[in-house]
Amino acid sequence: MQHHTLSAKVVHQVARRFQLEKTVTGAMEKNMKQFVQMISLTDLKYRVCSQLGFKDILHSLLSGPDLPYLKDTVWRSGFKKQHL
């Protein structure tokens, strides 16, 4: 099985389309959370979880070993600055 890395732009587009969906079912949310869990870049995963309100994944990021990295990258430079 081959794996292809998705660009940050594609990940943001998928998240945006999920947000624009009028009726989100439990299965859709579960699938989106699985998609987010597979994002390898910690800062991108944090931004997408924040954008979509996935508090359970955010909590695991903030209580795990990625917290110092997030403090040095996302929180230092700001969400909006890197998101543009």
Distance bins in CASP14 RR format, pairs under 12 A and 6 or more apart:
PFRMAT RR
TARGET T0000
AUTHOR 0000-0000-0000
RMODE 2
METHOD distances of the structure
MODEL  1
3 38 0 0 0 0 1 0 0 0 0 0 0
3 40 0 0 0 0 1 0 0 0 0 0 0
4 10 0 0 0 0 0 1 0 0 0 0 0
4 38 0 0 0 0 0 1 0 0 0 0 0
4 40 0 0 0 0 0 1 0 0 0 0 0
5 11 0 0 0 0 0 1 0 0 0 0 0
5 38 0 0 0 0 0 1 0 0 0 0 0
5 39 0 0 0 0 1 0 0 0 0 0 0
5 40 1 0 0 1 0 0 0 0 0 0 0
5 41 0 0 0 0 1 0 0 0 0 0 0
5 44 0 0 0 0 0 1 0 0 0 0 0
6 12 0 0 0 0 1 0 0 0 0 0 0
6 13 0 0 0 0 1 0 0 0 0 0 0
6 14 0 0 0 0 1 0 0 0 0 0 0
6 15 0 0 0 0 0 1 0 0 0 0 0
6 35 0 0 0 0 1 0 0 0 0 0 0
6 36 0 0 0 0 0 1 0 0 0 0 0
6 38 0 0 0 0 1 0 0 0 0 0 0
6 39 1 0 0 1 0 0 0 0 0 0 0
6 40 0 0 0 0 1 0 0 0 0 0 0
6 41 0 0 0 0 1 0 0 0 0 0 0
6 44 0 0 0 0 1 0 0 0 0 0 0
6 45 0 0 0 0 0 1 0 0 0 0 0
6 48 0 0 0 0 0 1 0 0 0 0 0
7 13 0 0 0 0 1 0 0 0 0 0 0
7 14 0 0 0 0 0 1 0 0 0 0 0
7 39 0 0 0 0 0 1 0 0 0 0 0
7 40 0 0 0 0 0 1 0 0 0 0 0
7 41 0 0 0 0 0 1 0 0 0 0 0
7 44 0 0 0 0 1 0 0 0 0 0 0
8 14 0 0 0 0 0 1 0 0 0 0 0
8 15 0 0 0 0 0 1 0 0 0 0 0
8 39 0 0 0 0 1 0 0 0 0 0 0
8 40 0 0 0 0 0 1 0 0 0 0 0
8 41 1 0 0 1 0 0 0 0 0 0 0
8 43 0 0 0 0 1 0 0 0 0 0 0
8 44 1 0 1 0 0 0 0 0 0 0 0
8 45 0 0 0 0 0 1 0 0 0 0 0
8 47 0 0 0 0 1 0 0 0 0 0 0
8 48 0 0 0 0 1 0 0 0 0 0 0
8 82 0 0 0 0 1 0 0 0 0 0 0
8 83 0 0 0 0 1 0 0 0 0 0 0
8 84 0 0 0 0 0 1 0 0 0 0 0
9 15 0 0 0 0 0 1 0 0 0 0 0
9 16 0 0 0 0 0 1 0 0 0 0 0
9 44 0 0 0 0 0 1 0 0 0 0 0
9 83 0 0 0 0 0 1 0 0 0 0 0
9 84 0 0 0 0 0 1 0 0 0 0 0
10 16 0 0 0 0 0 1 0 0 0 0 0
10 17 0 0 0 0 0 1 0 0 0 0 0
10 35 0 0 0 0 0 1 0 0 0 0 0
10 39 0 0 0 0 0 1 0 0 0 0 0
10 44 0 0 0 0 0 1 0 0 0 0 0
10 48 0 0 0 0 0 1 0 0 0 0 0
11 17 0 0 0 0 0 1 0 0 0 0 0
11 18 0 0 0 0 0 1 0 0 0 0 0
11 32 0 0 0 0 0 1 0 0 0 0 0
11 35 0 0 0 0 1 0 0 0 0 0 0
11 36 0 0 0 0 1 0 0 0 0 0 0
11 38 0 0 0 0 1 0 0 0 0 0 0
11 39 1 0 0 1 0 0 0 0 0 0 0
11 40 0 0 0 0 0 1 0 0 0 0 0
11 41 0 0 0 0 1 0 0 0 0 0 0
11 43 0 0 0 0 0 1 0 0 0 0 0
11 44 1 0 0 1 0 0 0 0 0 0 0
11 45 0 0 0 0 1 0 0 0 0 0 0
11 46 0 0 0 0 0 1 0 0 0 0 0
11 47 0 0 0 0 1 0 0 0 0 0 0
11 48 1 0 0 1 0 0 0 0 0 0 0
11 49 0 0 0 0 0 1 0 0 0 0 0
11 51 0 0 0 0 0 1 0 0 0 0 0
11 52 0 0 0 0 0 1 0 0 0 0 0
11 83 0 0 0 0 0 1 0 0 0 0 0
12 18 0 0 0 0 0 1 0 0 0 0 0
12 19 0 0 0 0 0 1 0 0 0 0 0
12 36 0 0 0 0 0 1 0 0 0 0 0
12 39 0 0 0 0 0 1 0 0 0 0 0
12 41 0 0 0 0 0 1 0 0 0 0 0
12 44 0 0 0 0 1 0 0 0 0 0 0
12 45 0 0 0 0 0 1 0 0 0 0 0
12 47 0 0 0 0 1 0 0 0 0 0 0
12 48 1 0 0 1 0 0 0 0 0 0 0
12 51 0 0 0 0 1 0 0 0 0 0 0
12 52 0 0 0 0 0 1 0 0 0 0 0
12 82 0 0 0 0 0 1 0 0 0 0 0
12 83 1 0 0 1 0 0 0 0 0 0 0
12 84 0 0 0 0 0 1 0 0 0 0 0
13 19 0 0 0 0 0 1 0 0 0 0 0
13 20 0 0 0 0 0 1 0 0 0 0 0
13 48 0 0 0 0 0 1 0 0 0 0 0
13 51 0 0 0 0 0 1 0 0 0 0 0
14 20 0 0 0 0 0 1 0 0 0 0 0
14 21 0 0 0 0 0 1 0 0 0 0 0
14 28 0 0 0 0 0 1 0 0 0 0 0
14 31 0 0 0 0 0 1 0 0 0 0 0
14 32 0 0 0 0 1 0 0 0 0 0 0
14 35 1 0 0 1 0 0 0 0 0 0 0
14 36 0 0 0 0 1 0 0 0 0 0 0
14 38 0 0 0 0 0 1 0 0 0 0 0
14 39 0 0 0 0 0 1 0 0 0 0 0
14 44 0 0 0 0 0 1 0 0 0 0 0
14 48 0 0 0 0 1 0 0 0 0 0 0
14 51 0 0 0 0 0 1 0 0 0 0 0
14 52 0 0 0 0 0 1 0 0 0 0 0
15 21 0 0 0 0 0 1 0 0 0 0 0
15 32 1 0 0 1 0 0 0 0 0 0 0
15 33 0 0 0 0 0 1 0 0 0 0 0
15 35 0 0 0 0 1 0 0 0 0 0 0
15 36 0 0 0 0 1 0 0 0 0 0 0
15 39 0 0 0 0 1 0 0 0 0 0 0
15 44 0 0 0 0 1 0 0 0 0 0 0
15 45 0 0 0 0 0 1 0 0 0 0 0
15 47 0 0 0 0 1 0 0 0 0 0 0
15 48 1 0 1 0 0 0 0 0 0 0 0
15 49 0 0 0 0 1 0 0 0 0 0 0
15 50 0 0 0 0 0 1 0 0 0 0 0
15 51 1 0 1 0 0 0 0 0 0 0 0
15 52 1 0 1 0 0 0 0 0 0 0 0
15 53 0 0 0 0 0 1 0 0 0 0 0
15 54 0 0 0 0 0 1 0 0 0 0 0
15 83 0 0 0 0 0 1 0 0 0 0 0
16 32 0 0 0 0 0 1 0 0 0 0 0
16 47 0 0 0 0 0 1 0 0 0 0 0
16 48 0 0 0 0 1 0 0 0 0 0 0
16 51 0 0 0 0 1 0 0 0 0 0 0
16 52 0 0 0 0 1 0 0 0 0 0 0
16 83 0 0 0 0 0 1 0 0 0 0 0
17 24 0 0 0 0 0 1 0 0 0 0 0
17 28 0 0 0 0 0 1 0 0 0 0 0
17 32 0 0 0 0 1 0 0 0 0 0 0
17 35 0 0 0 0 0 1 0 0 0 0 0
17 51 0 0 0 0 0 1 0 0 0 0 0
17 52 0 0 0 0 0 1 0 0 0 0 0
18 24 1 0 0 1 0 0 0 0 0 0 0
18 25 0 0 0 0 0 1 0 0 0 0 0
18 28 1 0 0 1 0 0 0 0 0 0 0
18 29 0 0 0 0 1 0 0 0 0 0 0
18 30 0 0 0 0 0 1 0 0 0 0 0
18 31 0 0 0 0 1 0 0 0 0 0 0
18 32 1 0 1 0 0 0 0 0 0 0 0
18 33 0 0 0 0 0 1 0 0 0 0 0
18 35 0 0 0 0 1 0 0 0 0 0 0
18 36 0 0 0 0 1 0 0 0 0 0 0
18 48 0 0 0 0 1 0 0 0 0 0 0
18 49 0 0 0 0 0 1 0 0 0 0 0
18 51 0 0 0 0 1 0 0 0 0 0 0
18 52 1 0 0 1 0 0 0 0 0 0 0
18 53 0 0 0 0 0 1 0 0 0 0 0
18 54 0 0 0 0 0 1 0 0 0 0 0
19 28 0 0 0 0 0 1 0 0 0 0 0
19 29 0 0 0 0 0 1 0 0 0 0 0
19 32 0 0 0 0 1 0 0 0 0 0 0
19 48 0 0 0 0 0 1 0 0 0 0 0
19 50 0 0 0 0 0 1 0 0 0 0 0
19 51 1 0 0 1 0 0 0 0 0 0 0
19 52 1 0 0 1 0 0 0 0 0 0 0
19 53 0 0 0 0 1 0 0 0 0 0 0
19 54 0 0 0 0 0 1 0 0 0 0 0
20 51 0 0 0 0 0 1 0 0 0 0 0
20 52 0 0 0 0 0 1 0 0 0 0 0
21 28 1 0 0 1 0 0 0 0 0 0 0
21 29 0 0 0 0 1 0 0 0 0 0 0
21 31 0 0 0 0 0 1 0 0 0 0 0
21 32 0 0 0 0 1 0 0 0 0 0 0
21 52 0 0 0 0 0 1 0 0 0 0 0
22 28 0 0 0 0 0 1 0 0 0 0 0
23 29 0 0 0 0 0 1 0 0 0 0 0
24 30 0 0 0 0 0 1 0 0 0 0 0
24 31 0 0 0 0 0 1 0 0 0 0 0
24 32 0 0 0 0 1 0 0 0 0 0 0
24 33 0 0 0 0 0 1 0 0 0 0 0
24 52 0 0 0 0 1 0 0 0 0 0 0
24 53 0 0 0 0 0 1 0 0 0 0 0
25 31 0 0 0 0 1 0 0 0 0 0 0
25 32 0 0 0 0 0 1 0 0 0 0 0
26 32 0 0 0 0 1 0 0 0 0 0 0
26 33 0 0 0 0 1 0 0 0 0 0 0
27 33 0 0 0 0 0 1 0 0 0 0 0
27 34 0 0 0 0 0 1 0 0 0 0 0
28 34 0 0 0 0 0 1 0 0 0 0 0
28 35 0 0 0 0 0 1 0 0 0 0 0
28 52 0 0 0 0 0 1 0 0 0 0 0
29 35 0 0 0 0 0 1 0 0 0 0 0
29 36 0 0 0 0 0 1 0 0 0 0 0
29 52 0 0 0 0 1 0 0 0 0 0 0
29 53 0 0 0 0 0 1 0 0 0 0 0
29 54 0 0 0 0 1 0 0 0 0 0 0
29 56 0 0 0 0 0 1 0 0 0 0 0
29 57 0 0 0 0 0 1 0 0 0 0 0
30 36 0 0 0 0 0 1 0 0 0 0 0
30 37 0 0 0 0 0 1 0 0 0 0 0
30 54 0 0 0 0 0 1 0 0 0 0 0
30 56 0 0 0 0 0 1 0 0 0 0 0
31 37 0 0 0 0 0 1 0 0 0 0 0
31 38 0 0 0 0 0 1 0 0 0 0 0
32 38 0 0 0 0 0 1 0 0 0 0 0
32 39 0 0 0 0 0 1 0 0 0 0 0
32 48 0 0 0 0 1 0 0 0 0 0 0
32 49 0 0 0 0 0 1 0 0 0 0 0
32 51 0 0 0 0 0 1 0 0 0 0 0
32 52 1 0 0 1 0 0 0 0 0 0 0
32 53 0 0 0 0 0 1 0 0 0 0 0
32 54 1 0 0 1 0 0 0 0 0 0 0
32 57 0 0 0 0 0 1 0 0 0 0 0
33 39 0 0 0 0 0 1 0 0 0 0 0
33 45 0 0 0 0 0 1 0 0 0 0 0
33 48 0 0 0 0 0 1 0 0 0 0 0
33 49 0 0 0 0 1 0 0 0 0 0 0
33 52 0 0 0 0 1 0 0 0 0 0 0
33 53 0 0 0 0 0 1 0 0 0 0 0
33 54 1 0 1 0 0 0 0 0 0 0 0
33 55 0 0 0 0 0 1 0 0 0 0 0
33 56 1 0 0 1 0 0 0 0 0 0 0
33 57 1 0 0 1 0 0 0 0 0 0 0
33 58 0 0 0 0 0 1 0 0 0 0 0
33 60 0 0 0 0 0 1 0 0 0 0 0
34 54 0 0 0 0 0 1 0 0 0 0 0
34 57 0 0 0 0 0 1 0 0 0 0 0
35 44 0 0 0 0 0 1 0 0 0 0 0
35 45 0 0 0 0 0 1 0 0 0 0 0
35 48 0 0 0 0 1 0 0 0 0 0 0
35 49 0 0 0 0 0 1 0 0 0 0 0
35 52 0 0 0 0 0 1 0 0 0 0 0
35 54 0 0 0 0 0 1 0 0 0 0 0
35 57 0 0 0 0 0 1 0 0 0 0 0
36 42 0 0 0 0 0 1 0 0 0 0 0
36 44 0 0 0 0 1 0 0 0 0 0 0
36 45 1 0 0 1 0 0 0 0 0 0 0
36 46 0 0 0 0 1 0 0 0 0 0 0
36 47 0 0 0 0 0 1 0 0 0 0 0
36 48 1 0 1 0 0 0 0 0 0 0 0
36 49 1 0 0 1 0 0 0 0 0 0 0
36 50 0 0 0 0 0 1 0 0 0 0 0
36 51 0 0 0 0 1 0 0 0 0 0 0
36 52 1 0 0 1 0 0 0 0 0 0 0
36 53 0 0 0 0 0 1 0 0 0 0 0
36 54 1 0 0 1 0 0 0 0 0 0 0
36 56 0 0 0 0 0 1 0 0 0 0 0
36 57 1 0 0 1 0 0 0 0 0 0 0
36 58 0 0 0 0 0 1 0 0 0 0 0
36 60 0 0 0 0 0 1 0 0 0 0 0
36 61 0 0 0 0 0 1 0 0 0 0 0
37 45 1 0 0 1 0 0 0 0 0 0 0
37 48 0 0 0 0 0 1 0 0 0 0 0
37 49 0 0 0 0 1 0 0 0 0 0 0
37 54 0 0 0 0 1 0 0 0 0 0 0
37 56 0 0 0 0 0 1 0 0 0 0 0
37 57 1 0 0 1 0 0 0 0 0 0 0
37 60 0 0 0 0 1 0 0 0 0 0 0
37 61 0 0 0 0 0 1 0 0 0 0 0
38 44 0 0 0 0 0 1 0 0 0 0 0
38 45 0 0 0 0 1 0 0 0 0 0 0
38 48 0 0 0 0 0 1 0 0 0 0 0
38 57 0 0 0 0 0 1 0 0 0 0 0
39 45 1 0 1 0 0 0 0 0 0 0 0
39 46 0 0 0 0 1 0 0 0 0 0 0
39 47 0 0 0 0 1 0 0 0 0 0 0
39 48 1 0 0 1 0 0 0 0 0 0 0
39 49 0 0 0 0 1 0 0 0 0 0 0
39 52 0 0 0 0 0 1 0 0 0 0 0
39 54 0 0 0 0 0 1 0 0 0 0 0
39 57 0 0 0 0 1 0 0 0 0 0 0
39 61 0 0 0 0 0 1 0 0 0 0 0
39 66 0 0 0 0 0 1 0 0 0 0 0
40 66 0 0 0 0 0 1 0 0 0 0 0
41 47 0 0 0 0 1 0 0 0 0 0 0
41 48 0 0 0 0 1 0 0 0 0 0 0
41 61 0 0 0 0 0 1 0 0 0 0 0
41 66 0 0 0 0 0 1 0 0 0 0 0
41 69 0 0 0 0 0 1 0 0 0 0 0
41 70 0 0 0 0 0 1 0 0 0 0 0
41 73 0 0 0 0 1 0 0 0 0 0 0
41 74 0 0 0 0 0 1 0 0 0 0 0
41 82 0 0 0 0 0 1 0 0 0 0 0
42 48 0 0 0 0 0 1 0 0 0 0 0
42 49 0 0 0 0 0 1 0 0 0 0 0
42 57 0 0 0 0 0 1 0 0 0 0 0
42 58 0 0 0 0 0 1 0 0 0 0 0
42 60 0 0 0 0 0 1 0 0 0 0 0
42 61 1 0 0 1 0 0 0 0 0 0 0
42 62 0 0 0 0 0 1 0 0 0 0 0
42 64 0 0 0 0 0 1 0 0 0 0 0
42 65 0 0 0 0 1 0 0 0 0 0 0
42 66 1 0 1 0 0 0 0 0 0 0 0
42 67 0 0 0 0 1 0 0 0 0 0 0
42 68 0 0 0 0 0 1 0 0 0 0 0
42 69 1 0 1 0 0 0 0 0 0 0 0
42 70 1 0 0 1 0 0 0 0 0 0 0
42 71 0 0 0 0 0 1 0 0 0 0 0
42 72 0 0 0 0 0 1 0 0 0 0 0
42 73 1 0 0 1 0 0 0 0 0 0 0
42 74 0 0 0 0 1 0 0 0 0 0 0
43 49 0 0 0 0 0 1 0 0 0 0 0
43 50 0 0 0 0 0 1 0 0 0 0 0
43 61 0 0 0 0 1 0 0 0 0 0 0
43 66 0 0 0 0 1 0 0 0 0 0 0
43 69 1 0 0 1 0 0 0 0 0 0 0
43 70 1 0 0 1 0 0 0 0 0 0 0
43 71 0 0 0 0 0 1 0 0 0 0 0
43 72 0 0 0 0 1 0 0 0 0 0 0
43 73 1 0 1 0 0 0 0 0 0 0 0
43 74 1 0 1 0 0 0 0 0 0 0 0
43 75 0 0 0 0 1 0 0 0 0 0 0
43 76 0 0 0 0 0 1 0 0 0 0 0
43 77 0 0 0 0 1 0 0 0 0 0 0
43 78 0 0 0 0 0 1 0 0 0 0 0
43 79 0 0 0 0 1 0 0 0 0 0 0
43 81 0 0 0 0 0 1 0 0 0 0 0
43 82 1 0 0 1 0 0 0 0 0 0 0
43 83 0 0 0 0 0 1 0 0 0 0 0
44 50 0 0 0 0 0 1 0 0 0 0 0
44 51 0 0 0 0 0 1 0 0 0 0 0
44 61 0 0 0 0 0 1 0 0 0 0 0
44 66 0 0 0 0 0 1 0 0 0 0 0
44 69 0 0 0 0 0 1 0 0 0 0 0
44 70 0 0 0 0 0 1 0 0 0 0 0
44 73 0 0 0 0 0 1 0 0 0 0 0
44 74 0 0 0 0 1 0 0 0 0 0 0
44 79 0 0 0 0 0 1 0 0 0 0 0
44 82 0 0 0 0 1 0 0 0 0 0 0
44 83 0 0 0 0 0 1 0 0 0 0 0
45 51 0 0 0 0 0 1 0 0 0 0 0
45 52 0 0 0 0 0 1 0 0 0 0 0
45 54 0 0 0 0 1 0 0 0 0 0 0
45 57 1 0 0 1 0 0 0 0 0 0 0
45 58 0 0 0 0 1 0 0 0 0 0 0
45 60 0 0 0 0 0 1 0 0 0 0 0
45 61 1 0 0 1 0 0 0 0 0 0 0
45 62 0 0 0 0 0 1 0 0 0 0 0
45 66 0 0 0 0 1 0 0 0 0 0 0
45 69 0 0 0 0 0 1 0 0 0 0 0
45 70 0 0 0 0 1 0 0 0 0 0 0
45 73 0 0 0 0 0 1 0 0 0 0 0
45 74 0 0 0 0 0 1 0 0 0 0 0
46 52 0 0 0 0 0 1 0 0 0 0 0
46 53 0 0 0 0 0 1 0 0 0 0 0
46 54 0 0 0 0 0 1 0 0 0 0 0
46 57 0 0 0 0 1 0 0 0 0 0 0
46 58 1 0 0 1 0 0 0 0 0 0 0
46 59 0 0 0 0 0 1 0 0 0 0 0
46 60 0 0 0 0 0 1 0 0 0 0 0
46 61 1 0 1 0 0 0 0 0 0 0 0
46 62 0 0 0 0 1 0 0 0 0 0 0
46 64 0 0 0 0 0 1 0 0 0 0 0
46 66 1 0 0 1 0 0 0 0 0 0 0
46 67 0 0 0 0 0 1 0 0 0 0 0
46 69 0 0 0 0 1 0 0 0 0 0 0
46 70 1 0 1 0 0 0 0 0 0 0 0
46 71 0 0 0 0 0 1 0 0 0 0 0
46 73 0 0 0 0 1 0 0 0 0 0 0
46 74 1 0 1 0 0 0 0 0 0 0 0
46 75 0 0 0 0 1 0 0 0 0 0 0
46 78 0 0 0 0 0 1 0 0 0 0 0
46 79 0 0 0 0 1 0 0 0 0 0 0
46 82 0 0 0 0 0 1 0 0 0 0 0
46 83 0 0 0 0 0 1 0 0 0 0 0
47 53 0 0 0 0 0 1 0 0 0 0 0
47 54 0 0 0 0 0 1 0 0 0 0 0
47 57 0 0 0 0 0 1 0 0 0 0 0
47 58 0 0 0 0 0 1 0 0 0 0 0
47 61 0 0 0 0 0 1 0 0 0 0 0
47 70 0 0 0 0 0 1 0 0 0 0 0
47 73 0 0 0 0 0 1 0 0 0 0 0
47 74 1 0 0 1 0 0 0 0 0 0 0
47 75 0 0 0 0 0 1 0 0 0 0 0
47 77 0 0 0 0 0 1 0 0 0 0 0
47 78 0 0 0 0 1 0 0 0 0 0 0
47 79 1 0 0 1 0 0 0 0 0 0 0
47 80 0 0 0 0 0 1 0 0 0 0 0
47 81 0 0 0 0 0 1 0 0 0 0 0
47 82 1 0 0 1 0 0 0 0 0 0 0
47 83 1 0 0 1 0 0 0 0 0 0 0
47 84 0 0 0 0 0 1 0 0 0 0 0
48 54 1 0 0 1 0 0 0 0 0 0 0
48 57 0 0 0 0 1 0 0 0 0 0 0
48 58 0 0 0 0 0 1 0 0 0 0 0
48 61 0 0 0 0 0 1 0 0 0 0 0
48 74 0 0 0 0 0 1 0 0 0 0 0
48 79 0 0 0 0 0 1 0 0 0 0 0
48 83 0 0 0 0 0 1 0 0 0 0 0
49 55 1 0 0 1 0 0 0 0 0 0 0
49 56 0 0 0 0 1 0 0 0 0 0 0
49 57 1 0 1 0 0 0 0 0 0 0 0
49 58 1 0 1 0 0 0 0 0 0 0 0
49 59 0 0 0 0 1 0 0 0 0 0 0
49 60 0 0 0 0 1 0 0 0 0 0 0
49 61 1 0 0 1 0 0 0 0 0 0 0
49 62 0 0 0 0 1 0 0 0 0 0 0
49 66 0 0 0 0 0 1 0 0 0 0 0
49 70 0 0 0 0 0 1 0 0 0 0 0
49 74 0 0 0 0 0 1 0 0 0 0 0
49 79 0 0 0 0 0 1 0 0 0 0 0
50 57 0 0 0 0 1 0 0 0 0 0 0
50 58 1 0 0 1 0 0 0 0 0 0 0
50 59 0 0 0 0 0 1 0 0 0 0 0
50 61 0 0 0 0 1 0 0 0 0 0 0
50 62 0 0 0 0 0 1 0 0 0 0 0
50 70 0 0 0 0 0 1 0 0 0 0 0
50 74 0 0 0 0 1 0 0 0 0 0 0
50 75 0 0 0 0 0 1 0 0 0 0 0
50 78 0 0 0 0 0 1 0 0 0 0 0
50 79 1 0 0 1 0 0 0 0 0 0 0
50 80 0 0 0 0 0 1 0 0 0 0 0
50 82 0 0 0 0 0 1 0 0 0 0 0
50 83 0 0 0 0 1 0 0 0 0 0 0
51 57 0 0 0 0 0 1 0 0 0 0 0
51 58 0 0 0 0 0 1 0 0 0 0 0
51 79 0 0 0 0 1 0 0 0 0 0 0
51 80 0 0 0 0 0 1 0 0 0 0 0
51 83 0 0 0 0 1 0 0 0 0 0 0
52 58 0 0 0 0 1 0 0 0 0 0 0
53 59 0 0 0 0 0 1 0 0 0 0 0
54 60 0 0 0 0 1 0 0 0 0 0 0
54 61 0 0 0 0 1 0 0 0 0 0 0
55 61 0 0 0 0 0 1 0 0 0 0 0
55 62 0 0 0 0 1 0 0 0 0 0 0
55 63 0 0 0 0 0 1 0 0 0 0 0
56 62 0 0 0 0 0 1 0 0 0 0 0
56 63 0 0 0 0 0 1 0 0 0 0 0
57 63 0 0 0 0 0 1 0 0 0 0 0
57 64 0 0 0 0 0 1 0 0 0 0 0
57 66 0 0 0 0 0 1 0 0 0 0 0
58 64 0 0 0 0 0 1 0 0 0 0 0
58 66 0 0 0 0 0 1 0 0 0 0 0
58 67 0 0 0 0 0 1 0 0 0 0 0
58 70 0 0 0 0 0 1 0 0 0 0 0
58 74 0 0 0 0 0 1 0 0 0 0 0
59 66 0 0 0 0 0 1 0 0 0 0 0
59 67 0 0 0 0 0 1 0 0 0 0 0
60 66 0 0 0 0 1 0 0 0 0 0 0
60 67 0 0 0 0 0 1 0 0 0 0 0
61 67 1 0 0 1 0 0 0 0 0 0 0
61 68 0 0 0 0 0 1 0 0 0 0 0
61 69 0 0 0 0 1 0 0 0 0 0 0
61 70 1 0 0 1 0 0 0 0 0 0 0
61 71 0 0 0 0 0 1 0 0 0 0 0
61 74 0 0 0 0 0 1 0 0 0 0 0
62 68 0 0 0 0 0 1 0 0 0 0 0
62 69 0 0 0 0 0 1 0 0 0 0 0
62 70 1 0 0 1 0 0 0 0 0 0 0
62 71 0 0 0 0 1 0 0 0 0 0 0
62 74 0 0 0 0 0 1 0 0 0 0 0
62 75 0 0 0 0 0 1 0 0 0 0 0
63 70 0 0 0 0 0 1 0 0 0 0 0
64 70 0 0 0 0 1 0 0 0 0 0 0
66 72 0 0 0 0 0 1 0 0 0 0 0
66 73 0 0 0 0 1 0 0 0 0 0 0
66 74 0 0 0 0 0 1 0 0 0 0 0
66 75 0 0 0 0 0 1 0 0 0 0 0
67 73 0 0 0 0 0 1 0 0 0 0 0
67 74 0 0 0 0 0 1 0 0 0 0 0
67 75 0 0 0 0 1 0 0 0 0 0 0
68 74 0 0 0 0 0 1 0 0 0 0 0
68 75 0 0 0 0 0 1 0 0 0 0 0
68 76 0 0 0 0 0 1 0 0 0 0 0
69 75 0 0 0 0 0 1 0 0 0 0 0
69 76 0 0 0 0 0 1 0 0 0 0 0
70 76 0 0 0 0 1 0 0 0 0 0 0
70 77 0 0 0 0 0 1 0 0 0 0 0
70 78 0 0 0 0 0 1 0 0 0 0 0
70 79 0 0 0 0 0 1 0 0 0 0 0
70 82 0 0 0 0 0 1 0 0 0 0 0
71 77 0 0 0 0 0 1 0 0 0 0 0
71 78 0 0 0 0 0 1 0 0 0 0 0
72 78 0 0 0 0 0 1 0 0 0 0 0
73 79 0 0 0 0 0 1 0 0 0 0 0
73 81 0 0 0 0 0 1 0 0 0 0 0
73 82 0 0 0 0 1 0 0 0 0 0 0
74 80 0 0 0 0 0 1 0 0 0 0 0
74 81 0 0 0 0 1 0 0 0 0 0 0
74 82 1 0 0 1 0 0 0 0 0 0 0
74 83 0 0 0 0 1 0 0 0 0 0 0
75 81 0 0 0 0 0 1 0 0 0 0 0
75 82 0 0 0 0 0 1 0 0 0 0 0
76 82 0 0 0 0 0 1 0 0 0 0 0
77 83 0 0 0 0 0 1 0 0 0 0 0
77 84 0 0 0 0 0 1 0 0 0 0 0
78 84 0 0 0 0 0 1 0 0 0 0 0
END
